[in-house]
Amino acid sequence: MAQMWIDNEWRDAADGRVFEVRNPATEAVLDTAPRAAVADVNRAVAAAKRAFPEWRRTPGLEKAEKLHHAARRMREDSEGLAILLTKEGGKPLPENRDEIEWIAACFDYYAEIGRDVVGRVISPVARNQFNFVIKEPYGVAGLIVPWNYPLLLLSWKLAGALAAGNTVVAKPSEWTPLSTLRLMRCFEDFPAGVVNVVTGYGPDCGMPLVAHRDVEIVAFTGSQATGRKIAVACAEQLKKCHLELGGNDPFIVDDGVDLEVAAKGAAWASFLNMGQVCTSAERFFIVGKGYDEFVDRFVAYTRTLRIGDPLGPDVDLGPMINAAQREKVERKIAEAVSAGASIVVGGKRPERFAKGYFYEPTALVNVTPEMELMREETFGPVAPIVRCKDIDEAIALADASEFGLGANIYTNSLEHAMKAAETIHAGTFWINDPLTDNDAGPFGGMRRSGVGRELGSEGIEDFRDSKHVHMDYVIGAKSYWYPYRYDRPKE
């Protein structure tokens, strides 16, 4: 049985309860993990609170050494972490090997960013004054992380929070807690209580973590519905809240581009991790006369993708995370078809798998903006494809969403690229290179896709508060103090 990491000790739940973690490719039980409750959250938060005064005062160079050391240990355990990620999450092994390198690089990045700048000097308003702004950590940070990229999305929060001087209590998804717990081996030489992990379900330990009075900032990645609940709970205590709530990302293919490249890029952007990516391309807008050829190439390329055991060789797509997620995708496809859409590839469960939550990568045409498939996040391997008469129509349709996490365009036209980038609401806008991240670039959503940013200097700023310090280094009475002296007003 796996154990939680609290105050630098491996611990069971206080009441001894556990829950099962299953392999989505086989449906077999991988292991059990502690089912944390309020008592466990209280213990973890108390440990983080005790550790905070010393950690916040740890010099930037010492913090950097700790973060770099954690990154080295991640790379040393990269294969073990990647295999466990594959078993509990279902992504093909090559994708999880990439994820481990990405998280290590993130910790290396914030190790240096954290010791760079902690404030600024500002111009005084009078002589003999010195003014500066200090960036201070909040205190205990509660981090709640989803199952699709459990280590990456944790690291994007954790590295910045630690570099800023906060201590942390993290809660991974109940679907993928095991890799997070294994990752804690990389933090065994951190001071006790700086990093803590509790495992379990949202009502049992997630919301108690959010509502805890000693948690000063909450960072969450997940659904809009849960994000709203967290935002309300934080608002009741007037505490800082950071939310990344998914998207319904558009993908424009402009007239005149290389359709072979665009079709392959579109398939990767749509089907990566079986479409279970916050920034998956979920709405495709094809401009002009290339529509039919694009659909043909997209369908042909999709048929070459290999579905199977994500630990096996020569596999492009693994299973979805669970039965409920697959059923949600099936329902949305069925509703679109009943409303007039047509499936051109995929659209069913592969018959050769008796176990596992597998589903064929799917594309549909004859979709309309009113369909739920086009309005809400699907989070599955589904590509609805729309014909557009010109770039202006494509941009307008792409921006017609309440979400604003990411957006993509393939184009040979700088004018069209910049027009789309300026018009479409998206926290990240990719031109001719879909879904590429950069540790130095901020990540987050506009509109209903969230509040706040991860990565970049913005990512560490979200875990810092600002304090203005004003000093007069010549002590003396001020002429404007009491008693006031002024001319009597004229009648």
N, C-alpha and C positions, 0 to 999 in steps of 0.2 A: 504493500500500500504506500502511495506517495504521502508526503507530509508537507504541511505549510511551513513557511519561513517567517518566523516572528522573533525579533530581538536576537538575531543571529543564532537561533536554535530551530531545529526541525521539530514540529509539533503536530499532534493530532487535534481535532476539534475538541473543545472542552467537554462536550456531551458524548463524544465518541462516534458521532454519526459520520457516514461516508456516502458517496454516490459513485456510480459506475461511469467510466469513460469508455466509449466504444469506438472502434475503427470503422469509419464510414464506408470503407471498401469491402469489408467482410461482415460487418455488424457484430463482430465478436468483441467481448469485453477486453480492453487493454489493461486496465488497472482500476483501482478505486482511489478517490481523493477525499480529503476531509470536507465534510459539509459544515462550513463555518456558520455561526450564528452571532448574535449580538455580543455575547461574552468574548468571542474570539476577535471580533472587530475592536472591542474596547481594549483588549490586551495589546493588539497591534498598534492602535493609535496611541496608547499610553507609551509604548516603546519608542515610537517615532517622536512623540512630544519630548520625551526625556533626552533623546539624541539631538534634537534640533539646536539647542543653544551652542553646543560645541561644534556641530557640523557647520552652522552658519558662519562661525568665526574661523573655520579652517581656511588657511591661505589658498588662493587660487591655484598656485603651483602644486600644493599637496592634493587638492581635489583633482587636478588634471592627472597627476600620477595615478590616483585611484581609478579614474575613468579609463585611462590608457591600459592599466593592468587588467581591468574587467574586459576590455576589448581583446586583449591578447588571449585571455582565457576562453573567450567565445570562439576565437579562431582555433584554439587548441582542441576544443570540443565540438568543432563545426559539424563533423560527420554524425556524431551521436545526436546532437540537437536536430539536425536536418532529418534524420531517420525518424525520430520521435515526432517531429512536426508532421511528417508524411503520414505516419500511422494514425495520428489523432485528428488531423485536419483534412487529409485527402488530396492535397496538392502533389503533383509529381515531384519526385526527389530533386531534379535539377532546379526547380523553382525554390525549393526550401534550402538548398545549398546557397542559392543566391541570397535568400532572406538572411541567412546567418552572416554573410559578408556585409550586407547592408547594415545590419544592426551594429556590427563591430565598427564599421566606418562612421556610423552616427555617434557612437561614444567617443571615437577619436576626434571627431569634429567638435563636439561640445566640450571636450577636455581643453581644447585650445580657446574656443570662444568664451568659455567661462572664466578664463584668467586674463581676458583682453581688456574689457571696459566694464566698470561697475558704477559709472556715473559720468557727470560732466560739470565743468565750471561754467557759470553764467556771469554775465556782466552785472556789476553792482549798480544800485540806483543812487549812491552817494559816495563821497570819499570815505576812506578808512573802513570800507566794508569788503567782505569776501563772501561770495555766494556759490554754493555748489549743490548738485543734485546727486543723491545716493540711491542706487538701485538695491533694494533689500528683498530677501526671500520672504514669502508669506508665512511659512511654518510647515505644518503637516499638509501634504498634498495627497488627495485621494484620486487614484487613477483607475478607471474602469475601461476594460479593453475587450474588443470583440474576438470572434473565433477565426476570421478569415485570414488575418495576418497577425497572429497573437504576439509574436515577439517583435515584429517590426513596429506595429502600432503602439506597443508598450514602450519600446525604446525611443520612439519619437517624443514621447512624453517624459519618460524616466530620465533620459540623458540630460535634457534641458532643465528639468526640475532639480536634479542633483547638482548640476553645474551652477545653478542659480543659488544654491545653498539651502534648498528645502529638503526635508525628509519625506519619506513616501510610504504609503500603504497602497498596494495595488491589488485589484481584484480581476483576475482573468475570467474569460467566459467559462461556463460550466462544461462546454463542449470541448475545450482545448486547454485544460489547466496544466497538463503534465509537462509540456515543454517549458512553460513559464517557471514551474517549480525547479526543473533541471537547470534553467538559466541562473537560478539563485546561487548555484555553486560558484559562479563568477564573481559574487559579491561577498564571499565568506571572509575576506580580509578587510571589508569596510567596518567602521565602528558599529557596535551593536545598536540596532534600532534604526539605522539610517534607511535601510531598504527592508520592507516587509511585504509578504504576500498572504492573502487569505483567499480560500477557494470555496465556491459554492454557488448558490442561486441568488438572483437579484433581490427578492423580498427578504431572504434570510440574512444576507450580509452586504449586498450592494447598496440598497437604500439606507440601511443603518450607517454605512460608511459615509454616504452623502450627507446624512442628517447629523452626524456626530459634531458636537459643538467645538471640538478641538481640531477638526479638519478645516483648514482655512481656505483651501482652493480645491475644486473638483475639476478633473479633466476626463471627458467621456467621449468614446467613439461608439456609435451604434445607431439605432433606429430613431426616427423623429418622435414616435410615441414615447419611448423611454426618455429621450432627450428632454421632452417637455416636462415630464415628471421630475427629472433631476433639476431642471431650470427653476421650477416652482419651489422645490425643496430648498434650493440655494437662495432663492429670492426671499424666502421666509426668514432666513438668517442673514441676509445681505452679504453673502459670501461670494467670492470670485468663482465664476463658472466658465469653463471652456468646453465647447461642444462641436463635434464633427459628426454630422447626421446624414451622411450619404448623399447620393445624387441621382440624376437621371440624364447622364451626360450625352450631349449631341456629338455627332461625327459627320462633318461635311466633306464630300468628295467633289471638288470643283471640276469644271469642264476642262479637258485637255491634259490632265495629269496621267502618269503611267498607271493604268488601271491594274496591272499585275501587282505592282508594289502596293497600291492603295487597297486592293482586295485582301492581300496577305496582312497588311497592317491593321485593317478593319477587323479581320477574323481574330487576330491576336488581342486586339483591344476589347473585343466582345467576349471571347471565350477563355481568356486567361483565368486560371483558377475557377473554371466552370462559370465565369461571369460573376463570381462572388468577390468582386473588388469594388471598393467605394467609387472608384473612378472608371468603372467599366463603361465602354461606349454602349449606350442602350437605345439610341435613336439615330438612324442613318439617313442622311439627306444627300441625294446624288443629283448633281446639277447637269442639265443639258442632255446632249445626244449620247453620252456614255452610260446612261442608266442601264440599258439592257445588257451591255457587255460587262459592266461591273457586277450585276446580279449573277450572270453566268460564271464569271471568274470566282466570285465569292462562294457560290454553291460548289463549284468544282474543287476549290481549295478546302472547303469545309469537309467534303467527303473524304479527303486524304488524312484527316486528323484521327489519331489512334487513341481509342478509349480503353482503359484497363487498369490493372493493379498499379497504383502510383509508385510503388517500389520496384516494379518490374522494368526491364529494358524496353526502349523504343515505345514509350507511352507519352502521349501529348496531354491527355485529359484524364483526370481521375474522377472520383465520385463527387456528388454534392455533399454537404455537411450532414444532412439528416433527412428523414422522410418528410417532415413538415415543410422544409425549404423546397424540396422537389415538388411536393403537391401544390405549393403556392405557384410555382412556375407553370405547372400543368394547367391549373385553373385559369391563369391569365392568358395562356395560349388558347385554351378552349373558348374563352369569352371573346377573344379577338377573331377567331375563326367563325364563330356564330354571328359576329357582327360584319362579316364580309372579307376578312383577311384570308390569305392563302399561304399555306406552308410550302416552301420550295425545297427545303432540305431539313432533315431531322424531324423533331416533333414527337418523339416517343422514347420509351425506355428500351435500351438494347436487350434483345431477347436472350443473349448468351450468358447474362449474369443472373444467377439465381439469388445472389446476395449482393448487398451494396446499393448505394443511392445514386446509381448511374443514370445519366440522361443524355440523349444525343444533342450535340450542338445544333441549334435551330435557327432558320431564317424565314421571315414572312414578308410578303408583299401585299399590296392593296390595303395597307393599314391607314388609319385616319387619326388626326390629332385627338379626337374625342375618346379613343380607346384607352382603357386603363393601362395597357401595355406602354402607351406613349406618355402617360401623365405621371405614373408612379414608378418608384424604383422597383425593378424586377429582381435583381441580384441573382441572376441565373444565366445560362448559356443561350440567350435569345437575342436575335438581331432583326428588328423591324426596319424595313428599307422603304424609303419614300422617294418618289420622283419629284424634282423641282425644276421649274422652267428657267430660273436664273439664280445667280448668287444672292440677290436681295431676298428672294423668297426663302432660300435655304437659311440665311441668317435670321430672318424673322421667325421661321419655324423653330430653329435651334434655340432661340432666346425665349420662346413661349413656354416657359416652365417656371414653377415656383422654386425649383432647385437651382443651385449655382456652384457646384463643386468643381467640375472640370469640363473642358470642351476641346474638340479636335478639329483640325482642317488639313486636308491635303490640297495644295494649290501651287501653281506655278506663278501666280500673280501676287506680287508684294502688296498691291493695292487691295486685293480681296482679302489677303491675310490680315492686314492691319485693320481693315473695315470690320471684319468679323471679330478680331480681338478687342476692338474698342466698343463693339455693340453688345456682344454676348456676355451675360453675367456669369463669370466663372472665376474661382479662386486660382485655378491653373489653366492656362490656355496653351495647347500643344499645336505647333505648326510643323507638319510633315514628320513628326516623330512621336507617336502616341504613347502616353502613360510613362514617360521617362521622368524619374524623380531626381532631385538634386538636394543634398543636405543643406546647401547654402541658400536655397530658395524656399520661401514660405509656402506652407501647404494648409489649406482650409477652404471653407465655403462661403459663398455669398448667399443672399436671400435665405431660404429655409434650410440650407445645407449646413448651417452652423454659425458659431460665434468663436472668434479667436483664430490663431494660427499656430502650427507646429513647424519645426525646422527653421533654418536661417536664424538671423539675429532676432527676428520676430518670435521665434519659438522659445528662446530663453527670456525675452521680455514678458511673455505671457505668464511666467512664473516669478516675476519680480514686481515689487511695488516701488513707487517713487517717493522719496522724501527730500524736501527742500531744506537745506541748512543755511541759515543766515547768520553771519558773524560781523560784529563791529569790533575791530581790534584796538580801538582807542576808546577807553571808557570815559563817558562824560554825559552830563545832562543834555537833553534835547530842547531846543528852543520852542518846539511845538507842544511840549508837555503842559500840564496844568501849572499855574492858572492861565486861562486863555486871555490874550490881549488883542483887542480889535476895536475899531472905531464904532461908536454907537451909530446905528442906522439913522439916516435922515428921515424925518416925518414927512 
